[in-house]
Amino acid sequence: MGTRGTEIVGMDVKELLELLNRAFCDEWLAYYQYWLGAKVVKGPMKDAVIVELEQHATEELNHALMLTNRIIQLGGTPISTPQAWYKWTNCGYDAPDDPYVMTILEQNIKGEQCAISTYQKLMQKTLTADPVTYNIALQIIEQEVEHEEDLQALQEDLELMLKRH
């Protein structure tokens, strides 16, 4: 932990660590949801959906890494067990038990919308209090917005395709 790096945080570091750990848990659950969804998805346009889900899974894992690094910089400890992720998550986890492509898309769109809200709140809290965390949240929210857009575009294409048949 860098002493000066922690001193510049103009808010309760314990509260910030809690927010970061909650987002960290969201990212791990999102990673797994995308990863598993890509393996089980079935239905029209599944190949395009698989490519998107796999890309998003990789990016969610990178978000978890960014959050882990910041948690450690601030002297915290990332949540260390998957069981605890469920207690700490903001966004939950939608198991891809129904592998139909539209269901998988809907579940992941919902997750992205929650993630966008989570990072928007984190950005509001850190805007003037912690520029380092703010910048991390900004980088992540940019990708989450892109994920939502990508998934909604696939959903629209699927809906149009199904209407034509």
CNS distance restraints for C-alpha pairs under 8 A (distance, minus, plus):
assign (resid   1 and name CA) (resid   5 and name CA) 7.79 0.50 0.50
assign (resid   1 and name CA) (resid   6 and name CA) 7.53 0.50 0.50
assign (resid   1 and name CA) (resid  72 and name CA) 6.74 0.50 0.50
assign (resid   1 and name CA) (resid  73 and name CA) 4.83 0.50 0.50
assign (resid   1 and name CA) (resid  74 and name CA) 5.85 0.50 0.50
assign (resid   1 and name CA) (resid  75 and name CA) 5.17 0.50 0.50
assign (resid   2 and name CA) (resid   6 and name CA) 6.22 0.50 0.50
assign (resid   2 and name CA) (resid  73 and name CA) 6.50 0.50 0.50
assign (resid   2 and name CA) (resid  74 and name CA) 7.47 0.50 0.50
assign (resid   3 and name CA) (resid   7 and name CA) 6.19 0.50 0.50
assign (resid   4 and name CA) (resid   8 and name CA) 6.37 0.50 0.50
assign (resid   5 and name CA) (resid   9 and name CA) 7.39 0.50 0.50
assign (resid   5 and name CA) (resid  73 and name CA) 7.73 0.50 0.50
assign (resid   5 and name CA) (resid  74 and name CA) 7.65 0.50 0.50
assign (resid   6 and name CA) (resid  13 and name CA) 7.88 0.50 0.50
assign (resid   6 and name CA) (resid  73 and name CA) 7.71 0.50 0.50
assign (resid   6 and name CA) (resid  74 and name CA) 5.80 0.50 0.50
assign (resid   8 and name CA) (resid 129 and name CA) 7.93 0.50 0.50
assign (resid   8 and name CA) (resid 130 and name CA) 6.97 0.50 0.50
assign (resid   9 and name CA) (resid  13 and name CA) 7.06 0.50 0.50
assign (resid   9 and name CA) (resid 129 and name CA) 5.63 0.50 0.50
assign (resid   9 and name CA) (resid 130 and name CA) 4.90 0.50 0.50
assign (resid  10 and name CA) (resid 128 and name CA) 7.57 0.50 0.50
assign (resid  10 and name CA) (resid 129 and name CA) 4.24 0.50 0.50
assign (resid  10 and name CA) (resid 130 and name CA) 6.22 0.50 0.50
assign (resid  11 and name CA) (resid  15 and name CA) 7.85 0.50 0.50
assign (resid  11 and name CA) (resid  16 and name CA) 7.40 0.50 0.50
assign (resid  11 and name CA) (resid 129 and name CA) 5.76 0.50 0.50
assign (resid  11 and name CA) (resid 130 and name CA) 7.61 0.50 0.50
assign (resid  12 and name CA) (resid  16 and name CA) 6.36 0.50 0.50
assign (resid  13 and name CA) (resid  17 and name CA) 6.02 0.50 0.50
assign (resid  13 and name CA) (resid  74 and name CA) 7.31 0.50 0.50
assign (resid  14 and name CA) (resid  18 and name CA) 6.31 0.50 0.50
assign (resid  15 and name CA) (resid  19 and name CA) 6.39 0.50 0.50
assign (resid  16 and name CA) (resid  20 and name CA) 6.15 0.50 0.50
assign (resid  17 and name CA) (resid  21 and name CA) 5.98 0.50 0.50
assign (resid  17 and name CA) (resid  71 and name CA) 6.14 0.50 0.50
assign (resid  17 and name CA) (resid  74 and name CA) 7.47 0.50 0.50
assign (resid  17 and name CA) (resid  76 and name CA) 6.40 0.50 0.50
assign (resid  18 and name CA) (resid  22 and name CA) 6.15 0.50 0.50
assign (resid  19 and name CA) (resid  23 and name CA) 6.33 0.50 0.50
assign (resid  19 and name CA) (resid 122 and name CA) 7.27 0.50 0.50
assign (resid  20 and name CA) (resid  24 and name CA) 6.02 0.50 0.50
assign (resid  20 and name CA) (resid  67 and name CA) 6.37 0.50 0.50
assign (resid  20 and name CA) (resid  71 and name CA) 6.66 0.50 0.50
assign (resid  21 and name CA) (resid  25 and name CA) 6.20 0.50 0.50
assign (resid  21 and name CA) (resid  67 and name CA) 7.65 0.50 0.50
assign (resid  21 and name CA) (resid  71 and name CA) 7.35 0.50 0.50
assign (resid  21 and name CA) (resid  78 and name CA) 6.04 0.50 0.50
assign (resid  21 and name CA) (resid  79 and name CA) 6.36 0.50 0.50
assign (resid  21 and name CA) (resid  88 and name CA) 7.39 0.50 0.50
assign (resid  22 and name CA) (resid  26 and name CA) 6.36 0.50 0.50
assign (resid  22 and name CA) (resid  85 and name CA) 7.85 0.50 0.50
assign (resid  22 and name CA) (resid  88 and name CA) 5.12 0.50 0.50
assign (resid  22 and name CA) (resid  89 and name CA) 5.23 0.50 0.50
assign (resid  22 and name CA) (resid  90 and name CA) 6.29 0.50 0.50
assign (resid  23 and name CA) (resid  27 and name CA) 6.24 0.50 0.50
assign (resid  23 and name CA) (resid  67 and name CA) 7.62 0.50 0.50
assign (resid  23 and name CA) (resid  89 and name CA) 6.95 0.50 0.50
assign (resid  23 and name CA) (resid  90 and name CA) 7.06 0.50 0.50
assign (resid  23 and name CA) (resid 118 and name CA) 7.28 0.50 0.50
assign (resid  24 and name CA) (resid  28 and name CA) 6.49 0.50 0.50
assign (resid  24 and name CA) (resid  63 and name CA) 7.74 0.50 0.50
assign (resid  24 and name CA) (resid  64 and name CA) 5.26 0.50 0.50
assign (resid  24 and name CA) (resid  67 and name CA) 5.93 0.50 0.50
assign (resid  24 and name CA) (resid  68 and name CA) 7.03 0.50 0.50
assign (resid  24 and name CA) (resid  78 and name CA) 7.50 0.50 0.50
assign (resid  24 and name CA) (resid  79 and name CA) 7.79 0.50 0.50
assign (resid  25 and name CA) (resid  29 and name CA) 6.28 0.50 0.50
assign (resid  25 and name CA) (resid  64 and name CA) 7.88 0.50 0.50
assign (resid  25 and name CA) (resid  79 and name CA) 7.23 0.50 0.50
assign (resid  25 and name CA) (resid  85 and name CA) 4.84 0.50 0.50
assign (resid  25 and name CA) (resid  86 and name CA) 7.58 0.50 0.50
assign (resid  25 and name CA) (resid  88 and name CA) 6.42 0.50 0.50
assign (resid  25 and name CA) (resid  89 and name CA) 5.38 0.50 0.50
assign (resid  26 and name CA) (resid  30 and name CA) 5.97 0.50 0.50
assign (resid  26 and name CA) (resid  85 and name CA) 7.43 0.50 0.50
assign (resid  26 and name CA) (resid  89 and name CA) 5.21 0.50 0.50
assign (resid  26 and name CA) (resid  90 and name CA) 6.36 0.50 0.50
assign (resid  26 and name CA) (resid  91 and name CA) 6.04 0.50 0.50
assign (resid  26 and name CA) (resid  92 and name CA) 6.91 0.50 0.50
assign (resid  26 and name CA) (resid 115 and name CA) 7.72 0.50 0.50
assign (resid  27 and name CA) (resid  31 and name CA) 5.94 0.50 0.50
assign (resid  27 and name CA) (resid  60 and name CA) 5.47 0.50 0.50
assign (resid  27 and name CA) (resid  61 and name CA) 6.60 0.50 0.50
assign (resid  27 and name CA) (resid  63 and name CA) 6.49 0.50 0.50
assign (resid  27 and name CA) (resid  64 and name CA) 5.43 0.50 0.50
assign (resid  28 and name CA) (resid  32 and name CA) 6.29 0.50 0.50
assign (resid  28 and name CA) (resid  60 and name CA) 7.17 0.50 0.50
assign (resid  28 and name CA) (resid  61 and name CA) 6.58 0.50 0.50
assign (resid  28 and name CA) (resid  64 and name CA) 6.43 0.50 0.50
assign (resid  28 and name CA) (resid  85 and name CA) 7.94 0.50 0.50
assign (resid  29 and name CA) (resid  33 and name CA) 6.04 0.50 0.50
assign (resid  29 and name CA) (resid  85 and name CA) 7.51 0.50 0.50
assign (resid  29 and name CA) (resid  92 and name CA) 7.32 0.50 0.50
assign (resid  29 and name CA) (resid  93 and name CA) 5.98 0.50 0.50
assign (resid  30 and name CA) (resid  34 and name CA) 6.06 0.50 0.50
assign (resid  30 and name CA) (resid  57 and name CA) 7.22 0.50 0.50
assign (resid  30 and name CA) (resid  60 and name CA) 6.51 0.50 0.50
assign (resid  30 and name CA) (resid  93 and name CA) 7.05 0.50 0.50
assign (resid  30 and name CA) (resid 111 and name CA) 7.31 0.50 0.50
assign (resid  31 and name CA) (resid  35 and name CA) 5.95 0.50 0.50
assign (resid  31 and name CA) (resid  56 and name CA) 7.58 0.50 0.50
assign (resid  31 and name CA) (resid  57 and name CA) 4.59 0.50 0.50
assign (resid  31 and name CA) (resid  58 and name CA) 7.16 0.50 0.50
assign (resid  31 and name CA) (resid  60 and name CA) 5.22 0.50 0.50
assign (resid  31 and name CA) (resid  61 and name CA) 5.77 0.50 0.50
assign (resid  32 and name CA) (resid  36 and name CA) 5.87 0.50 0.50
assign (resid  32 and name CA) (resid  57 and name CA) 7.17 0.50 0.50
assign (resid  33 and name CA) (resid  37 and name CA) 5.84 0.50 0.50
assign (resid  33 and name CA) (resid  57 and name CA) 7.94 0.50 0.50
assign (resid  33 and name CA) (resid  93 and name CA) 6.92 0.50 0.50
assign (resid  33 and name CA) (resid  94 and name CA) 6.88 0.50 0.50
assign (resid  33 and name CA) (resid  95 and name CA) 6.43 0.50 0.50
assign (resid  33 and name CA) (resid  96 and name CA) 6.98 0.50 0.50
assign (resid  33 and name CA) (resid 108 and name CA) 7.89 0.50 0.50
assign (resid  34 and name CA) (resid  38 and name CA) 6.10 0.50 0.50
assign (resid  34 and name CA) (resid  53 and name CA) 5.25 0.50 0.50
assign (resid  34 and name CA) (resid  54 and name CA) 6.63 0.50 0.50
assign (resid  34 and name CA) (resid  56 and name CA) 6.75 0.50 0.50
assign (resid  34 and name CA) (resid  57 and name CA) 5.14 0.50 0.50
assign (resid  34 and name CA) (resid 108 and name CA) 7.47 0.50 0.50
assign (resid  35 and name CA) (resid  39 and name CA) 6.72 0.50 0.50
assign (resid  35 and name CA) (resid  53 and name CA) 6.72 0.50 0.50
assign (resid  35 and name CA) (resid  54 and name CA) 6.03 0.50 0.50
assign (resid  35 and name CA) (resid  57 and name CA) 5.51 0.50 0.50
assign (resid  36 and name CA) (resid  40 and name CA) 6.41 0.50 0.50
assign (resid  36 and name CA) (resid  96 and name CA) 7.15 0.50 0.50
assign (resid  37 and name CA) (resid  41 and name CA) 5.61 0.50 0.50
assign (resid  37 and name CA) (resid  50 and name CA) 7.89 0.50 0.50
assign (resid  37 and name CA) (resid  53 and name CA) 7.11 0.50 0.50
assign (resid  37 and name CA) (resid  96 and name CA) 5.63 0.50 0.50
assign (resid  37 and name CA) (resid  99 and name CA) 7.21 0.50 0.50
assign (resid  37 and name CA) (resid 104 and name CA) 6.66 0.50 0.50
assign (resid  38 and name CA) (resid  49 and name CA) 7.42 0.50 0.50
assign (resid  38 and name CA) (resid  50 and name CA) 4.74 0.50 0.50
assign (resid  38 and name CA) (resid  51 and name CA) 7.71 0.50 0.50
assign (resid  38 and name CA) (resid  53 and name CA) 5.52 0.50 0.50
assign (resid  38 and name CA) (resid  54 and name CA) 6.14 0.50 0.50
assign (resid  39 and name CA) (resid  50 and name CA) 7.53 0.50 0.50
assign (resid  40 and name CA) (resid  96 and name CA) 7.57 0.50 0.50
assign (resid  40 and name CA) (resid  99 and name CA) 5.71 0.50 0.50
assign (resid  41 and name CA) (resid  46 and name CA) 6.45 0.50 0.50
assign (resid  41 and name CA) (resid  50 and name CA) 7.33 0.50 0.50
assign (resid  41 and name CA) (resid  99 and name CA) 4.55 0.50 0.50
assign (resid  41 and name CA) (resid 100 and name CA) 5.96 0.50 0.50
assign (resid  41 and name CA) (resid 101 and name CA) 5.70 0.50 0.50
assign (resid  41 and name CA) (resid 104 and name CA) 7.07 0.50 0.50
assign (resid  42 and name CA) (resid  46 and name CA) 5.85 0.50 0.50
assign (resid  42 and name CA) (resid  99 and name CA) 5.56 0.50 0.50
assign (resid  42 and name CA) (resid 100 and name CA) 5.13 0.50 0.50
assign (resid  42 and name CA) (resid 101 and name CA) 5.62 0.50 0.50
assign (resid  43 and name CA) (resid 100 and name CA) 5.77 0.50 0.50
assign (resid  43 and name CA) (resid 101 and name CA) 5.46 0.50 0.50
assign (resid  44 and name CA) (resid 101 and name CA) 7.04 0.50 0.50
assign (resid  44 and name CA) (resid 158 and name CA) 7.37 0.50 0.50
assign (resid  45 and name CA) (resid  49 and name CA) 6.39 0.50 0.50
assign (resid  45 and name CA) (resid 101 and name CA) 7.72 0.50 0.50
assign (resid  45 and name CA) (resid 158 and name CA) 7.03 0.50 0.50
assign (resid  46 and name CA) (resid  50 and name CA) 5.93 0.50 0.50
assign (resid  46 and name CA) (resid 101 and name CA) 6.43 0.50 0.50
assign (resid  47 and name CA) (resid  51 and name CA) 6.41 0.50 0.50
assign (resid  48 and name CA) (resid  52 and name CA) 6.44 0.50 0.50
assign (resid  49 and name CA) (resid  53 and name CA) 6.05 0.50 0.50
assign (resid  49 and name CA) (resid 101 and name CA) 7.56 0.50 0.50
assign (resid  49 and name CA) (resid 154 and name CA) 7.25 0.50 0.50
assign (resid  50 and name CA) (resid  54 and name CA) 6.04 0.50 0.50
assign (resid  51 and name CA) (resid  55 and name CA) 6.27 0.50 0.50
assign (resid  52 and name CA) (resid  56 and name CA) 6.14 0.50 0.50
assign (resid  52 and name CA) (resid 150 and name CA) 7.75 0.50 0.50
assign (resid  52 and name CA) (resid 151 and name CA) 7.80 0.50 0.50
assign (resid  53 and name CA) (resid  57 and name CA) 6.04 0.50 0.50
assign (resid  54 and name CA) (resid  58 and name CA) 6.41 0.50 0.50
assign (resid  55 and name CA) (resid  59 and name CA) 6.41 0.50 0.50
assign (resid  56 and name CA) (resid  60 and name CA) 6.06 0.50 0.50
assign (resid  56 and name CA) (resid 147 and name CA) 6.94 0.50 0.50
assign (resid  57 and name CA) (resid  61 and name CA) 6.26 0.50 0.50
assign (resid  58 and name CA) (resid  62 and name CA) 6.39 0.50 0.50
assign (resid  59 and name CA) (resid  63 and name CA) 6.30 0.50 0.50
assign (resid  59 and name CA) (resid 143 and name CA) 7.94 0.50 0.50
assign (resid  60 and name CA) (resid  64 and name CA) 6.40 0.50 0.50
assign (resid  61 and name CA) (resid  65 and name CA) 6.42 0.50 0.50
assign (resid  62 and name CA) (resid  66 and name CA) 6.30 0.50 0.50
assign (resid  63 and name CA) (resid  67 and name CA) 6.23 0.50 0.50
assign (resid  63 and name CA) (resid 140 and name CA) 6.41 0.50 0.50
assign (resid  64 and name CA) (resid  68 and name CA) 6.01 0.50 0.50
assign (resid  65 and name CA) (resid  69 and name CA) 6.21 0.50 0.50
assign (resid  66 and name CA) (resid  70 and name CA) 6.42 0.50 0.50
assign (resid  66 and name CA) (resid 136 and name CA) 7.13 0.50 0.50
assign (resid  67 and name CA) (resid  71 and name CA) 6.07 0.50 0.50
assign (resid  67 and name CA) (resid 136 and name CA) 7.73 0.50 0.50
assign (resid  68 and name CA) (resid  72 and name CA) 6.20 0.50 0.50
assign (resid  68 and name CA) (resid  78 and name CA) 6.02 0.50 0.50
assign (resid  69 and name CA) (resid  73 and name CA) 6.11 0.50 0.50
assign (resid  70 and name CA) (resid  74 and name CA) 6.24 0.50 0.50
assign (resid  70 and name CA) (resid 133 and name CA) 7.20 0.50 0.50
assign (resid  71 and name CA) (resid  75 and name CA) 6.51 0.50 0.50
assign (resid  71 and name CA) (resid  76 and name CA) 5.06 0.50 0.50
assign (resid  71 and name CA) (resid  77 and name CA) 6.30 0.50 0.50
assign (resid  71 and name CA) (resid  78 and name CA) 6.41 0.50 0.50
assign (resid  72 and name CA) (resid  76 and name CA) 5.07 0.50 0.50
assign (resid  72 and name CA) (resid  77 and name CA) 6.02 0.50 0.50
assign (resid  72 and name CA) (resid  78 and name CA) 7.39 0.50 0.50
assign (resid  79 and name CA) (resid  84 and name CA) 6.82 0.50 0.50
assign (resid  79 and name CA) (resid  85 and name CA) 7.01 0.50 0.50
assign (resid  80 and name CA) (resid  84 and name CA) 7.50 0.50 0.50
assign (resid  81 and name CA) (resid  85 and name CA) 6.75 0.50 0.50
assign (resid  82 and name CA) (resid  86 and name CA) 7.29 0.50 0.50
assign (resid  83 and name CA) (resid  87 and name CA) 7.48 0.50 0.50
assign (resid  84 and name CA) (resid  88 and name CA) 6.37 0.50 0.50
assign (resid  85 and name CA) (resid  89 and name CA) 5.74 0.50 0.50
assign (resid  86 and name CA) (resid  92 and name CA) 6.70 0.50 0.50
assign (resid  90 and name CA) (resid 114 and name CA) 7.65 0.50 0.50
assign (resid  90 and name CA) (resid 118 and name CA) 7.35 0.50 0.50
assign (resid  91 and name CA) (resid 111 and name CA) 6.29 0.50 0.50
assign (resid  91 and name CA) (resid 114 and name CA) 5.72 0.50 0.50
assign (resid  91 and name CA) (resid 115 and name CA) 6.90 0.50 0.50
assign (resid  92 and name CA) (resid 111 and name CA) 7.95 0.50 0.50
assign (resid  93 and name CA) (resid 111 and name CA) 7.95 0.50 0.50
assign (resid  94 and name CA) (resid 107 and name CA) 6.29 0.50 0.50
assign (resid  96 and name CA) (resid 104 and name CA) 6.35 0.50 0.50
assign (resid  98 and name CA) (resid 103 and name CA) 6.69 0.50 0.50
assign (resid  98 and name CA) (resid 104 and name CA) 7.41 0.50 0.50
assign (resid  99 and name CA) (resid 103 and name CA) 6.97 0.50 0.50
assign (resid  99 and name CA) (resid 104 and name CA) 6.38 0.50 0.50
assign (resid 100 and name CA) (resid 104 and name CA) 6.33 0.50 0.50
assign (resid 101 and name CA) (resid 105 and name CA) 6.20 0.50 0.50
assign (resid 102 and name CA) (resid 106 and name CA) 6.13 0.50 0.50
assign (resid 102 and name CA) (resid 155 and name CA) 6.80 0.50 0.50
assign (resid 102 and name CA) (resid 158 and name CA) 7.73 0.50 0.50
assign (resid 103 and name CA) (resid 107 and name CA) 6.16 0.50 0.50
assign (resid 104 and name CA) (resid 108 and name CA) 6.26 0.50 0.50
assign (resid 105 and name CA) (resid 109 and name CA) 6.04 0.50 0.50
assign (resid 105 and name CA) (resid 151 and name CA) 6.27 0.50 0.50
assign (resid 105 and name CA) (resid 152 and name CA) 7.76 0.50 0.50
assign (resid 105 and name CA) (resid 154 and name CA) 7.94 0.50 0.50
assign (resid 105 and name CA) (resid 155 and name CA) 6.62 0.50 0.50
assign (resid 106 and name CA) (resid 110 and name CA) 6.21 0.50 0.50
assign (resid 107 and name CA) (resid 111 and name CA) 6.37 0.50 0.50
assign (resid 108 and name CA) (resid 112 and name CA) 6.16 0.50 0.50
assign (resid 108 and name CA) (resid 151 and name CA) 7.61 0.50 0.50
assign (resid 109 and name CA) (resid 113 and name CA) 6.19 0.50 0.50
assign (resid 109 and name CA) (resid 148 and name CA) 5.61 0.50 0.50
assign (resid 109 and name CA) (resid 151 and name CA) 6.33 0.50 0.50
assign (resid 109 and name CA) (resid 152 and name CA) 7.05 0.50 0.50
assign (resid 110 and name CA) (resid 114 and name CA) 6.34 0.50 0.50
assign (resid 111 and name CA) (resid 115 and name CA) 6.19 0.50 0.50
assign (resid 112 and name CA) (resid 116 and name CA) 6.10 0.50 0.50
assign (resid 112 and name CA) (resid 144 and name CA) 5.90 0.50 0.50
assign (resid 112 and name CA) (resid 145 and name CA) 7.36 0.50 0.50
assign (resid 112 and name CA) (resid 147 and name CA) 6.83 0.50 0.50
assign (resid 112 and name CA) (resid 148 and name CA) 5.61 0.50 0.50
assign (resid 113 and name CA) (resid 117 and name CA) 6.42 0.50 0.50
assign (resid 113 and name CA) (resid 144 and name CA) 7.98 0.50 0.50
assign (resid 113 and name CA) (resid 148 and name CA) 6.91 0.50 0.50
assign (resid 114 and name CA) (resid 118 and name CA) 6.18 0.50 0.50
assign (resid 115 and name CA) (resid 119 and name CA) 6.19 0.50 0.50
assign (resid 115 and name CA) (resid 141 and name CA) 7.61 0.50 0.50
assign (resid 115 and name CA) (resid 144 and name CA) 6.73 0.50 0.50
assign (resid 116 and name CA) (resid 120 and name CA) 6.01 0.50 0.50
assign (resid 116 and name CA) (resid 141 and name CA) 5.84 0.50 0.50
assign (resid 116 and name CA) (resid 144 and name CA) 6.09 0.50 0.50
assign (resid 116 and name CA) (resid 145 and name CA) 6.63 0.50 0.50
assign (resid 117 and name CA) (resid 121 and name CA) 6.23 0.50 0.50
assign (resid 118 and name CA) (resid 122 and name CA) 6.29 0.50 0.50
assign (resid 119 and name CA) (resid 123 and name CA) 5.95 0.50 0.50
assign (resid 119 and name CA) (resid 137 and name CA) 5.66 0.50 0.50
assign (resid 119 and name CA) (resid 138 and name CA) 7.51 0.50 0.50
assign (resid 119 and name CA) (resid 140 and name CA) 7.51 0.50 0.50
assign (resid 119 and name CA) (resid 141 and name CA) 5.89 0.50 0.50
assign (resid 120 and name CA) (resid 124 and name CA) 6.24 0.50 0.50
assign (resid 120 and name CA) (resid 137 and name CA) 7.84 0.50 0.50
assign (resid 120 and name CA) (resid 141 and name CA) 7.37 0.50 0.50
assign (resid 121 and name CA) (resid 125 and name CA) 6.26 0.50 0.50
assign (resid 122 and name CA) (resid 126 and name CA) 6.18 0.50 0.50
assign (resid 122 and name CA) (resid 134 and name CA) 7.27 0.50 0.50
assign (resid 122 and name CA) (resid 137 and name CA) 6.78 0.50 0.50
assign (resid 123 and name CA) (resid 127 and name CA) 5.56 0.50 0.50
assign (resid 123 and name CA) (resid 133 and name CA) 7.87 0.50 0.50
assign (resid 123 and name CA) (resid 134 and name CA) 5.19 0.50 0.50
assign (resid 123 and name CA) (resid 137 and name CA) 6.09 0.50 0.50
assign (resid 123 and name CA) (resid 138 and name CA) 6.99 0.50 0.50
assign (resid 125 and name CA) (resid 129 and name CA) 7.05 0.50 0.50
assign (resid 126 and name CA) (resid 130 and name CA) 4.80 0.50 0.50
assign (resid 126 and name CA) (resid 131 and name CA) 6.60 0.50 0.50
assign (resid 126 and name CA) (resid 133 and name CA) 6.60 0.50 0.50
assign (resid 126 and name CA) (resid 134 and name CA) 5.31 0.50 0.50
assign (resid 127 and name CA) (resid 131 and name CA) 6.37 0.50 0.50
assign (resid 127 and name CA) (resid 134 and name CA) 5.78 0.50 0.50
assign (resid 130 and name CA) (resid 134 and name CA) 6.12 0.50 0.50
assign (resid 131 and name CA) (resid 135 and name CA) 6.03 0.50 0.50
assign (resid 132 and name CA) (resid 136 and name CA) 6.45 0.50 0.50
assign (resid 133 and name CA) (resid 137 and name CA) 6.13 0.50 0.50
assign (resid 134 and name CA) (resid 138 and name CA) 6.07 0.50 0.50
assign (resid 135 and name CA) (resid 139 and name CA) 6.23 0.50 0.50
assign (resid 136 and name CA) (resid 140 and name CA) 6.28 0.50 0.50
assign (resid 137 and name CA) (resid 141 and name CA) 5.97 0.50 0.50
assign (resid 138 and name CA) (resid 142 and name CA) 6.19 0.50 0.50
assign (resid 139 and name CA) (resid 143 and name CA) 6.82 0.50 0.50
assign (resid 140 and name CA) (resid 144 and name CA) 6.25 0.50 0.50
assign (resid 141 and name CA) (resid 145 and name CA) 6.02 0.50 0.50
assign (resid 142 and name CA) (resid 146 and name CA) 6.35 0.50 0.50
assign (resid 143 and name CA) (resid 147 and name CA) 6.05 0.50 0.50
assign (resid 144 and name CA) (resid 148 and name CA) 6.25 0.50 0.50
assign (resid 145 and name CA) (resid 149 and name CA) 6.27 0.50 0.50
assign (resid 146 and name CA) (resid 150 and name CA) 6.09 0.50 0.50
assign (resid 147 and name CA) (resid 151 and name CA) 6.12 0.50 0.50
assign (resid 148 and name CA) (resid 152 and name CA) 6.06 0.50 0.50
assign (resid 149 and name CA) (resid 153 and name CA) 6.11 0.50 0.50
assign (resid 150 and name CA) (resid 154 and name CA) 6.39 0.50 0.50
assign (resid 151 and name CA) (resid 155 and name CA) 6.15 0.50 0.50
assign (resid 152 and name CA) (resid 156 and name CA) 6.11 0.50 0.50
assign (resid 153 and name CA) (resid 157 and name CA) 6.21 0.50 0.50
assign (resid 154 and name CA) (resid 158 and name CA) 6.10 0.50 0.50
assign (resid 155 and name CA) (resid 159 and name CA) 6.14 0.50 0.50
assign (resid 156 and name CA) (resid 160 and name CA) 6.18 0.50 0.50
assign (resid 157 and name CA) (resid 161 and name CA) 6.11 0.50 0.50
assign (resid 158 and name CA) (resid 162 and name CA) 6.11 0.50 0.50
assign (resid 159 and name CA) (resid 163 and name CA) 6.21 0.50 0.50
assign (resid 160 and name CA) (resid 164 and name CA) 6.48 0.50 0.50
assign (resid 161 and name CA) (resid 165 and name CA) 6.79 0.50 0.50
